[in-house]
Amino acid sequence: MVKHTLEKMLPIFETAFPPDRFQGLFLFDNATNHCAMAEDALVAKRMNLNRGGQQPLMRDGYNPLTDSPQQMWQWAGSSKEPKGTRIVLEERGLWPQNRHFKLECARKTDHTEDHRCCARRLLASQPDFKSQKGVLAEELEKRGHLVMFYPKFHPELNFIEYYWGAAKRYARENCEYSMAGLRLTIPQALQSVAVPTIGKFYQRTIRSMEAYRDGCKLGTEEYQNRVYRSHRRVA
């Protein structure tokens, strides 16, 4: 996904909108692959309790106790060795004394609101770990652009989902159910959705956003009136 975005999509965008004059705002669904982290990202669940072992060498974090960067590794002879969760927390003055502290809670009900129920949740609650962005966002922002992600499981807030739905409907109705047929049908399906229709899809997402901001819940009569019925009456 990152490779396609940076090597295919971004050059097309920057050709049409030169980066010395324009800044792009790229919107992505909140899918797992869109939010994937870099190999050296600050991700607490990738870390062991103790040093070494099968855990990655992470980039520097930030130690609020010393108000300075904090290395996530230490030298072991001539090679770098990951510190592990315990050492990182000890250096931040967060490792609890006089009680057994597990790497991770055994059950979800073990969690506490202050995140001091286990080492992994406590480290994950730290500002530098909480603010860690996915590799897709990091790479686009390095190039001077902005990135936003739609809320999870809210396709009605992304107007392109309506476009895909209309294109898929055309493909189903005109599909010969063969690979050769799909190669012919899919380009036709993408062209079948008129530009004014795409504009209406966009306006529908705007009405959905406004309804959510005013406290409407999806599926209620009030939501239907705000997003669909009132629009049809105006039309």
Protein Blocks (a to p, Z undefined) as FASTA:
>chain_A
ZZmmmmmmmmmmmmmmcfklbccdddddfbfklmpccfkbccfklpcfbeghjddddddd
ddfklopacdfbdcehjaccdebjmlmmmmnopacghiacdfbdfbfklpcfklpmbfkl
mmmmpmklmmpccfklmmmmmnopacddddehilklpmklmmmmmmmmmmmmmcghiakl
mmmmmmmmmmmpcfklmmmmmmmmmmmmmmmmnopaehiaklmmmmmmmmmmmZZ
